[in-house]
Amino acid sequence: MNALLVTGMHRSGTTFVGKILSEAPEVVSLHEPFNKEFGIRGVEAVYPSVLDSYLRNQICQVLSLNFKVKSVAPGDSFSKSIARRLVGGRTNIDKYKAKWQIFKNKEINTLIIKDPFLILNCAQLADDFGIPSVVTLRHPVAIWRSIRRMNWVFNFEEFGNEEVTKKYSSLTRVELNKLSEIEKFSYLYLMLYSSALDANKASSMVHLFRHEDICVRPIDAFSEMAAMLNINYTNSMSELVHQKTSAEKAEYDNDKLHNFYRDSKALAWSWCDAECSEEESIIKRICGDLVDDLYGSWRPESCL
């Protein structure tokens, strides 16, 4: 079974990209098997940066669809905790669904692993397992707005490896944890996407796709992505992309995790309609040089 990793920082479009690619007739998918809270048993760090012998073994188990997930997840309600103990959560459901699909359809030959927490492992997965990666990029201000809406916070004590924090930020995990939430977010963005950019330069199997490009020309972007990954891009996939990117609204005010029906062209650069704020200045101070490398400039000409 071939494998493909879809990764990127949370709120960068990984779920949508994974959802569209998994509609290909030869593909099955798994949702975040290396999520520390509800994924594979034994994963205790977020964003592991080194594939040690244990993680390598777990990757082999994922590729063979032979793994066990955690039966308890933080924040579960009583009813959800009971359900998780019975069925194992979404990752476990995906596993059994994939096994059933493979049993029914012998033409299935690719497993998509959608997992933001493997973004630091793209080069290693390419070199050691022959697994190509799709890394979704999104402007940091847009991601911050989404994360702020969800009231998410980050604890660097759970980060996989101090070497990564020092390499890309020159700060320790303790020092990073003393910063404000927006500064912690900015440094996390800097680390994750600096690593992804390095992996892209080192390996032809690591592909970077900008969220904004997917939003502006979604059908062409997915067609190019599928061709690059040797995935069949069917008419039904193209119709699904059109349907989900042609809604009336670009953004939503509620706290729903995902809204897959959007006016994607309006969404692409919606954050830069506002004047430069103090928050944007903080993010630019930390991530500005990286964004220049990824996008060519901090704001597109249409926003200047």
BALOBA-1460 file (C-alpha; in Angstrom, 3 decimals):
// residues 304
<rec num="1" residu="m" x="0.000" y="0.000" z="0.000"/>
<rec num="2" residu="n" x="1.345" y="3.408" z="-0.989"/>
<rec num="3" residu="a" x="1.045" y="6.247" z="1.501"/>
<rec num="4" residu="l" x="0.736" y="10.029" z="1.322"/>
<rec num="5" residu="l" x="0.987" y="12.531" z="4.153"/>
<rec num="6" residu="v" x="-1.216" y="15.638" z="4.192"/>
<rec num="7" residu="t" x="0.138" y="17.992" z="6.830"/>
<rec num="8" residu="g" x="0.529" y="21.630" z="7.772"/>
<rec num="9" residu="m" x="-0.193" y="23.825" z="10.753"/>
<rec num="10" residu="h" x="-3.674" y="23.530" z="12.213"/>
<rec num="11" residu="r" x="-6.216" y="25.795" z="10.455"/>
<rec num="12" residu="s" x="-4.158" y="25.810" z="7.248"/>
<rec num="13" residu="g" x="-6.536" y="23.670" z="5.193"/>
<rec num="14" residu="t" x="-5.212" y="20.160" z="5.880"/>
<rec num="15" residu="t" x="-8.653" y="18.719" z="6.620"/>
<rec num="16" residu="f" x="-10.163" y="20.115" z="3.427"/>
<rec num="17" residu="v" x="-7.243" y="18.962" z="1.266"/>
<rec num="18" residu="g" x="-7.311" y="15.506" z="2.864"/>
<rec num="19" residu="k" x="-11.085" y="15.318" z="2.387"/>
<rec num="20" residu="i" x="-10.919" y="16.132" z="-1.329"/>
<rec num="21" residu="l" x="-7.975" y="13.828" z="-2.089"/>
<rec num="22" residu="s" x="-9.612" y="10.967" z="-0.193"/>
<rec num="23" residu="e" x="-12.495" y="11.094" z="-2.701"/>
<rec num="24" residu="a" x="-10.198" y="9.560" z="-5.329"/>
<rec num="25" residu="p" x="-11.349" y="6.004" z="-6.144"/>
<rec num="26" residu="e" x="-8.010" y="4.399" z="-5.272"/>
<rec num="27" residu="v" x="-7.590" y="6.135" z="-1.902"/>
<rec num="28" residu="v" x="-8.479" y="5.533" z="1.756"/>
<rec num="29" residu="s" x="-7.648" y="7.928" z="4.595"/>
<rec num="30" residu="l" x="-6.784" y="8.207" z="8.284"/>
<rec num="31" residu="h" x="-7.434" y="11.217" z="10.515"/>
<rec num="32" residu="e" x="-4.557" y="12.328" z="12.806"/>
<rec num="33" residu="p" x="-3.185" y="9.007" z="14.072"/>
<rec num="34" residu="f" x="-0.331" y="10.893" z="15.795"/>
<rec num="35" residu="n" x="-2.581" y="13.281" z="17.676"/>
<rec num="36" residu="k" x="-1.368" y="13.202" z="21.288"/>
<rec num="37" residu="e" x="-4.872" y="13.432" z="22.729"/>
<rec num="38" residu="f" x="-6.777" y="10.760" z="20.815"/>
<rec num="39" residu="g" x="-4.373" y="9.052" z="18.410"/>
<rec num="40" residu="i" x="-2.135" y="6.034" z="18.709"/>
<rec num="41" residu="r" x="-1.324" y="4.758" z="22.156"/>
<rec num="42" residu="g" x="2.149" y="5.789" z="23.297"/>
<rec num="43" residu="v" x="2.344" y="9.125" z="21.439"/>
<rec num="44" residu="e" x="3.079" y="11.569" z="24.253"/>
<rec num="45" residu="a" x="4.539" y="14.620" z="22.483"/>
<rec num="46" residu="v" x="3.042" y="17.059" z="19.999"/>
<rec num="47" residu="y" x="5.016" y="17.573" z="16.794"/>
<rec num="48" residu="p" x="7.639" y="14.848" z="17.308"/>
<rec num="49" residu="s" x="10.702" y="15.951" z="15.382"/>
<rec num="50" residu="v" x="12.728" y="12.731" z="15.418"/>
<rec num="51" residu="l" x="11.423" y="9.363" z="14.280"/>
<rec num="52" residu="d" x="12.848" y="7.150" z="17.002"/>
<rec num="53" residu="s" x="12.495" y="3.381" z="16.919"/>
<rec num="54" residu="y" x="9.128" y="3.512" z="18.664"/>
<rec num="55" residu="l" x="7.625" y="6.038" z="16.237"/>
<rec num="56" residu="r" x="9.048" y="4.148" z="13.270"/>
<rec num="57" residu="n" x="7.320" y="1.032" z="14.525"/>
<rec num="58" residu="q" x="4.088" y="2.996" z="14.949"/>
<rec num="59" residu="i" x="4.339" y="4.320" z="11.393"/>
<rec num="60" residu="c" x="4.724" y="0.746" z="10.145"/>
<rec num="61" residu="q" x="1.603" y="-0.184" z="12.106"/>
<rec num="62" residu="v" x="-0.295" y="2.753" z="10.630"/>
<rec num="63" residu="l" x="0.728" y="1.756" z="7.110"/>
<rec num="64" residu="s" x="-0.549" y="-1.773" z="7.748"/>
<rec num="65" residu="l" x="-3.706" y="-0.451" z="9.485"/>
<rec num="66" residu="n" x="-2.741" y="-2.458" z="12.536"/>
<rec num="67" residu="f" x="-2.633" y="-0.074" z="15.501"/>
<rec num="68" residu="k" x="-4.475" y="0.712" z="18.720"/>
<rec num="69" residu="v" x="-5.720" y="4.162" z="19.693"/>
<rec num="70" residu="k" x="-6.216" y="5.780" z="23.061"/>
<rec num="71" residu="s" x="-9.502" y="4.983" z="24.790"/>
<rec num="72" residu="v" x="-9.610" y="8.261" z="26.749"/>
<rec num="73" residu="a" x="-9.188" y="11.823" z="25.476"/>
<rec num="74" residu="p" x="-9.017" y="15.078" z="27.472"/>
<rec num="75" residu="g" x="-12.199" y="17.120" z="27.411"/>
<rec num="76" residu="d" x="-14.522" y="14.273" z="26.455"/>
<rec num="77" residu="s" x="-18.030" y="14.507" z="27.837"/>
<rec num="78" residu="f" x="-19.388" y="11.471" z="29.663"/>
<rec num="79" residu="s" x="-21.280" y="10.239" z="26.611"/>
<rec num="80" residu="k" x="-18.330" y="10.866" z="24.296"/>
<rec num="81" residu="s" x="-15.943" y="9.051" z="26.657"/>
<rec num="82" residu="i" x="-18.241" y="6.015" z="26.602"/>
<rec num="83" residu="a" x="-18.422" y="6.147" z="22.814"/>
<rec num="84" residu="r" x="-14.630" y="6.443" z="22.563"/>
<rec num="85" residu="r" x="-14.158" y="3.382" z="24.749"/>
<rec num="86" residu="l" x="-16.544" y="1.452" z="22.520"/>
<rec num="87" residu="v" x="-15.394" y="2.518" z="19.041"/>
<rec num="88" residu="g" x="-12.061" y="4.292" z="19.616"/>
<rec num="89" residu="g" x="-12.917" y="7.659" z="18.125"/>
<rec num="90" residu="r" x="-12.588" y="8.961" z="14.567"/>
<rec num="91" residu="t" x="-9.108" y="7.541" z="13.903"/>
<rec num="92" residu="n" x="-10.207" y="4.037" z="14.838"/>
<rec num="93" residu="i" x="-13.386" y="4.366" z="12.782"/>
<rec num="94" residu="d" x="-11.259" y="5.469" z="9.820"/>
<rec num="95" residu="k" x="-9.052" y="2.407" z="10.298"/>
<rec num="96" residu="y" x="-11.918" y="-0.078" z="10.109"/>
<rec num="97" residu="k" x="-13.589" y="1.861" z="7.310"/>
<rec num="98" residu="a" x="-10.340" y="1.699" z="5.319"/>
<rec num="99" residu="k" x="-9.995" y="-2.036" z="5.932"/>
<rec num="100" residu="w" x="-13.553" y="-2.600" z="4.718"/>
<rec num="101" residu="q" x="-13.030" y="-0.447" z="1.616"/>
<rec num="102" residu="i" x="-9.837" y="-2.321" z="0.760"/>
<rec num="103" residu="f" x="-11.636" y="-5.638" z="1.203"/>
<rec num="104" residu="k" x="-14.409" y="-4.533" z="-1.169"/>
<rec num="105" residu="n" x="-12.214" y="-2.774" z="-3.734"/>
<rec num="106" residu="k" x="-8.918" y="-4.357" z="-4.713"/>
<rec num="107" residu="e" x="-8.006" y="-1.284" z="-6.794"/>
<rec num="108" residu="i" x="-7.398" y="0.801" z="-3.658"/>
<rec num="109" residu="n" x="-3.641" y="1.321" z="-3.390"/>
<rec num="110" residu="t" x="-3.034" y="4.547" z="-1.449"/>
<rec num="111" residu="l" x="-3.455" y="5.495" z="2.204"/>
<rec num="112" residu="i" x="-3.710" y="9.215" z="2.942"/>
<rec num="113" residu="i" x="-2.531" y="10.120" z="6.434"/>
<rec num="114" residu="k" x="-3.943" y="13.511" z="7.327"/>
<rec num="115" residu="d" x="-1.925" y="14.653" z="10.325"/>
<rec num="116" residu="p" x="-0.664" y="18.153" z="11.196"/>
<rec num="117" residu="f" x="1.491" y="16.677" z="13.945"/>
<rec num="118" residu="l" x="3.865" y="15.032" z="11.446"/>
<rec num="119" residu="i" x="4.873" y="18.275" z="9.740"/>
<rec num="120" residu="l" x="8.394" y="18.117" z="11.217"/>
<rec num="121" residu="n" x="8.885" y="14.610" z="9.811"/>
<rec num="122" residu="c" x="8.324" y="15.217" z="6.100"/>
<rec num="123" residu="a" x="11.952" y="14.727" z="5.048"/>
<rec num="124" residu="q" x="12.395" y="11.644" z="7.231"/>
<rec num="125" residu="l" x="9.209" y="10.043" z="5.942"/>
<rec num="126" residu="a" x="10.337" y="10.678" z="2.365"/>
<rec num="127" residu="d" x="13.859" y="9.331" z="2.906"/>
<rec num="128" residu="d" x="13.085" y="6.346" z="5.139"/>
<rec num="129" residu="f" x="9.599" y="5.276" z="4.020"/>
<rec num="130" residu="g" x="9.230" y="6.760" z="0.540"/>
<rec num="131" residu="i" x="6.162" y="8.720" z="1.667"/>
<rec num="132" residu="p" x="5.519" y="11.991" z="-0.198"/>
<rec num="133" residu="s" x="3.996" y="14.936" z="1.661"/>
<rec num="134" residu="v" x="1.554" y="17.708" z="0.839"/>
<rec num="135" residu="v" x="2.210" y="20.629" z="3.201"/>
<rec num="136" residu="t" x="-0.513" y="23.265" z="3.265"/>
<rec num="137" residu="l" x="0.680" y="26.824" z="3.885"/>
<rec num="138" residu="r" x="-1.461" y="29.707" z="5.054"/>
<rec num="139" residu="h" x="-0.562" y="33.249" z="5.989"/>
<rec num="140" residu="p" x="0.115" y="33.449" z="9.753"/>
<rec num="141" residu="v" x="-2.335" y="36.308" z="10.350"/>
<rec num="142" residu="a" x="-5.143" y="34.234" z="8.819"/>
<rec num="143" residu="i" x="-4.250" y="31.203" z="10.932"/>
<rec num="144" residu="w" x="-3.992" y="33.328" z="14.080"/>
<rec num="145" residu="r" x="-7.446" y="34.777" z="13.498"/>
<rec num="146" residu="s" x="-8.849" y="31.273" z="13.189"/>
<rec num="147" residu="i" x="-7.013" y="29.951" z="16.252"/>
<rec num="148" residu="r" x="-8.085" y="32.972" z="18.296"/>
<rec num="149" residu="r" x="-11.694" y="32.341" z="17.295"/>
<rec num="150" residu="m" x="-11.384" y="28.768" z="18.564"/>
<rec num="151" residu="n" x="-9.693" y="29.944" z="21.819"/>
<rec num="152" residu="w" x="-6.840" y="27.464" z="21.316"/>
<rec num="153" residu="v" x="-3.623" y="27.772" z="23.324"/>
<rec num="154" residu="f" x="-0.271" y="26.005" z="23.033"/>
<rec num="155" residu="n" x="2.036" y="24.571" z="25.674"/>
<rec num="156" residu="f" x="5.643" y="24.242" z="24.543"/>
<rec num="157" residu="e" x="6.350" y="21.805" z="27.379"/>
<rec num="158" residu="e" x="4.560" y="19.223" z="25.216"/>
<rec num="159" residu="f" x="6.682" y="20.026" z="22.167"/>
<rec num="160" residu="g" x="8.546" y="17.058" z="20.747"/>
<rec num="161" residu="n" x="12.146" y="18.259" z="20.740"/>
<rec num="162" residu="e" x="14.048" y="21.199" z="22.215"/>
<rec num="163" residu="e" x="16.561" y="21.097" z="19.356"/>
<rec num="164" residu="v" x="13.877" y="22.318" z="16.969"/>
<rec num="165" residu="t" x="12.909" y="25.253" z="19.171"/>
<rec num="166" residu="k" x="16.536" y="26.331" z="19.489"/>
<rec num="167" residu="k" x="17.287" y="25.840" z="15.786"/>
<rec num="168" residu="y" x="14.497" y="28.054" z="14.526"/>
<rec num="169" residu="s" x="13.847" y="30.435" z="17.428"/>
<rec num="170" residu="s" x="17.033" y="30.380" z="19.568"/>
<rec num="171" residu="l" x="14.704" y="29.958" z="22.569"/>
<rec num="172" residu="t" x="14.133" y="27.061" z="24.944"/>
<rec num="173" residu="r" x="10.719" y="25.565" z="25.601"/>
<rec num="174" residu="v" x="10.674" y="27.195" z="29.040"/>
<rec num="175" residu="e" x="11.446" y="30.612" z="27.540"/>
<rec num="176" residu="l" x="8.799" y="30.164" z="24.847"/>
<rec num="177" residu="n" x="6.148" y="29.224" z="27.384"/>
<rec num="178" residu="k" x="6.620" y="32.555" z="29.175"/>
<rec num="179" residu="l" x="5.551" y="34.499" z="26.079"/>
<rec num="180" residu="s" x="2.060" y="35.754" z="25.235"/>
<rec num="181" residu="e" x="-0.233" y="33.448" z="23.272"/>
<rec num="182" residu="i" x="0.224" y="35.389" z="20.044"/>
<rec num="183" residu="e" x="4.012" y="35.252" z="20.414"/>
<rec num="184" residu="k" x="3.905" y="31.527" z="21.152"/>
<rec num="185" residu="f" x="1.752" y="31.018" z="18.068"/>
<rec num="186" residu="s" x="4.135" y="33.088" z="15.945"/>
<rec num="187" residu="y" x="7.180" y="31.104" z="17.017"/>
<rec num="188" residu="l" x="5.333" y="27.831" z="16.454"/>
<rec num="189" residu="y" x="4.462" y="28.968" z="12.924"/>
<rec num="190" residu="l" x="8.091" y="29.970" z="12.388"/>
<rec num="191" residu="m" x="9.384" y="26.559" z="13.515"/>
<rec num="192" residu="l" x="6.877" y="24.401" z="11.648"/>
<rec num="193" residu="y" x="7.095" y="26.161" z="8.312"/>
<rec num="194" residu="s" x="10.840" y="26.807" z="8.439"/>
<rec num="195" residu="s" x="11.236" y="23.065" z="8.882"/>
<rec num="196" residu="a" x="8.790" y="22.355" z="6.047"/>
<rec num="197" residu="l" x="10.621" y="24.793" z="3.751"/>
<rec num="198" residu="d" x="13.935" y="23.086" z="4.562"/>
<rec num="199" residu="a" x="12.350" y="19.688" z="3.832"/>
<rec num="200" residu="n" x="10.977" y="20.985" z="0.535"/>
<rec num="201" residu="k" x="14.431" y="22.180" z="-0.492"/>
<rec num="202" residu="a" x="15.997" y="18.853" z="0.525"/>
<rec num="203" residu="s" x="13.452" y="16.462" z="-1.009"/>
<rec num="204" residu="s" x="11.473" y="16.425" z="-4.238"/>
<rec num="205" residu="m" x="8.836" y="14.395" z="-2.383"/>
<rec num="206" residu="v" x="7.827" y="17.284" z="-0.105"/>
<rec num="207" residu="h" x="5.332" y="19.571" z="-1.850"/>
<rec num="208" residu="l" x="4.197" y="22.964" z="-0.554"/>
<rec num="209" residu="f" x="0.742" y="24.286" z="-1.474"/>
<rec num="210" residu="r" x="-0.489" y="27.704" z="-0.404"/>
<rec num="211" residu="h" x="-3.976" y="27.825" z="1.034"/>
<rec num="212" residu="e" x="-4.563" y="31.098" z="-0.781"/>
<rec num="213" residu="d" x="-3.764" y="29.560" z="-4.183"/>
<rec num="214" residu="i" x="-6.170" y="26.701" z="-3.483"/>
<rec num="215" residu="c" x="-8.855" y="29.251" z="-2.541"/>
<rec num="216" residu="v" x="-8.411" y="31.447" z="-5.605"/>
<rec num="217" residu="r" x="-8.285" y="28.645" z="-8.192"/>
<rec num="218" residu="p" x="-9.463" y="25.519" z="-6.358"/>
<rec num="219" residu="i" x="-10.279" y="23.216" z="-9.291"/>
<rec num="220" residu="d" x="-6.960" y="23.847" z="-11.048"/>
<rec num="221" residu="a" x="-5.008" y="23.628" z="-7.783"/>
<rec num="222" residu="f" x="-6.445" y="20.225" z="-6.895"/>
<rec num="223" residu="s" x="-5.961" y="18.985" z="-10.441"/>
<rec num="224" residu="e" x="-2.282" y="19.960" z="-10.289"/>
<rec num="225" residu="m" x="-1.927" y="18.447" z="-6.820"/>
<rec num="226" residu="a" x="-3.469" y="15.141" z="-7.874"/>
<rec num="227" residu="a" x="-1.271" y="14.946" z="-10.981"/>
<rec num="228" residu="m" x="1.837" y="15.607" z="-8.927"/>
<rec num="229" residu="l" x="0.850" y="12.813" z="-6.516"/>
<rec num="230" residu="n" x="-0.298" y="10.348" z="-9.210"/>
<rec num="231" residu="i" x="-3.867" y="10.375" z="-7.880"/>
<rec num="232" residu="n" x="-6.850" y="10.119" z="-10.213"/>
<rec num="233" residu="y" x="-8.678" y="13.458" z="-10.244"/>
<rec num="234" residu="t" x="-12.196" y="12.523" z="-11.250"/>
<rec num="235" residu="n" x="-15.078" y="14.662" z="-12.471"/>
<rec num="236" residu="s" x="-16.943" y="13.997" z="-9.229"/>
<rec num="237" residu="m" x="-13.962" y="15.343" z="-7.255"/>
<rec num="238" residu="s" x="-13.909" y="18.468" z="-9.414"/>
<rec num="239" residu="e" x="-17.656" y="18.943" z="-8.875"/>
<rec num="240" residu="l" x="-17.211" y="18.504" z="-5.122"/>
<rec num="241" residu="v" x="-14.451" y="21.126" z="-5.053"/>
<rec num="242" residu="h" x="-16.663" y="23.557" z="-6.969"/>
<rec num="243" residu="q" x="-19.589" y="22.906" z="-4.650"/>
<rec num="244" residu="k" x="-17.588" y="23.464" z="-1.468"/>
<rec num="245" residu="t" x="-15.752" y="26.581" z="-2.645"/>
<rec num="246" residu="s" x="-18.684" y="28.470" z="-4.183"/>
<rec num="247" residu="a" x="-20.836" y="29.240" z="-1.148"/>
<rec num="248" residu="e" x="-22.084" y="32.718" z="-0.308"/>
<rec num="249" residu="k" x="-20.042" y="33.365" z="2.841"/>
<rec num="250" residu="a" x="-16.275" y="33.466" z="3.288"/>
<rec num="251" residu="e" x="-16.051" y="33.413" z="7.092"/>
<rec num="252" residu="y" x="-18.251" y="32.413" z="10.007"/>
<rec num="253" residu="d" x="-18.569" y="33.893" z="13.482"/>
<rec num="254" residu="n" x="-19.430" y="30.679" z="15.315"/>
<rec num="255" residu="d" x="-17.002" y="28.305" z="17.034"/>
<rec num="256" residu="k" x="-17.628" y="25.396" z="14.690"/>
<rec num="257" residu="l" x="-14.331" y="23.671" z="13.946"/>
<rec num="258" residu="h" x="-14.858" y="23.276" z="10.199"/>
<rec num="259" residu="n" x="-17.121" y="24.988" z="7.680"/>
<rec num="260" residu="f" x="-16.459" y="23.318" z="4.350"/>
<rec num="261" residu="y" x="-18.866" y="25.409" z="2.287"/>
<rec num="262" residu="r" x="-17.177" y="28.767" z="1.658"/>
<rec num="263" residu="d" x="-16.729" y="31.518" z="-0.862"/>
<rec num="264" residu="s" x="-13.091" y="30.523" z="-1.154"/>
<rec num="265" residu="k" x="-11.975" y="33.438" z="-3.344"/>
<rec num="266" residu="a" x="-13.286" y="35.912" z="-0.778"/>
<rec num="267" residu="l" x="-11.716" y="33.870" z="2.030"/>
<rec num="268" residu="a" x="-8.215" y="33.768" z="0.522"/>
<rec num="269" residu="w" x="-7.031" y="37.183" z="1.684"/>
<rec num="270" residu="s" x="-9.966" y="38.276" z="3.838"/>
<rec num="271" residu="w" x="-7.697" y="39.040" z="6.797"/>
<rec num="272" residu="c" x="-5.931" y="41.882" z="4.994"/>
<rec num="273" residu="d" x="-9.095" y="43.928" z="4.514"/>
<rec num="274" residu="a" x="-8.349" y="45.519" z="7.891"/>
<rec num="275" residu="e" x="-5.615" y="48.024" z="8.659"/>
<rec num="276" residu="c" x="-2.390" y="46.685" z="10.129"/>
<rec num="277" residu="s" x="-3.101" y="45.937" z="13.786"/>
<rec num="278" residu="e" x="-0.851" y="45.511" z="16.805"/>
<rec num="279" residu="e" x="-1.378" y="41.749" z="16.541"/>
<rec num="280" residu="e" x="-0.297" y="41.758" z="12.910"/>
<rec num="281" residu="s" x="2.817" y="43.741" z="13.857"/>
<rec num="282" residu="i" x="3.752" y="41.149" z="16.488"/>
<rec num="283" residu="i" x="3.338" y="38.276" z="14.047"/>
<rec num="284" residu="k" x="5.291" y="40.127" z="11.348"/>
<rec num="285" residu="r" x="8.163" y="40.816" z="13.734"/>
<rec num="286" residu="i" x="8.609" y="37.082" z="14.329"/>
<rec num="287" residu="c" x="7.484" y="35.554" z="11.028"/>
<rec num="288" residu="g" x="8.085" y="38.334" z="8.511"/>
<rec num="289" residu="d" x="11.242" y="36.967" z="6.891"/>
<rec num="290" residu="l" x="9.748" y="33.485" z="6.573"/>
<rec num="291" residu="v" x="6.557" y="34.845" z="5.001"/>
<rec num="292" residu="d" x="8.686" y="36.739" z="2.474"/>
<rec num="293" residu="d" x="10.309" y="33.413" z="1.548"/>
<rec num="294" residu="l" x="6.950" y="31.633" z="1.267"/>
<rec num="295" residu="y" x="4.875" y="34.375" z="-0.365"/>
<rec num="296" residu="g" x="7.298" y="36.939" z="-1.780"/>
<rec num="297" residu="s" x="5.908" y="39.725" z="0.420"/>
<rec num="298" residu="w" x="3.984" y="40.184" z="3.650"/>
<rec num="299" residu="r" x="0.782" y="41.394" z="1.972"/>
<rec num="300" residu="p" x="-0.201" y="40.818" z="-1.657"/>
<rec num="301" residu="e" x="-0.261" y="43.849" z="-3.940"/>
<rec num="302" residu="s" x="-4.061" y="43.752" z="-3.985"/>
<rec num="303" residu="c" x="-4.055" y="44.498" z="-0.236"/>
<rec num="304" residu="l" x="-1.560" y="47.356" z="-0.309"/>
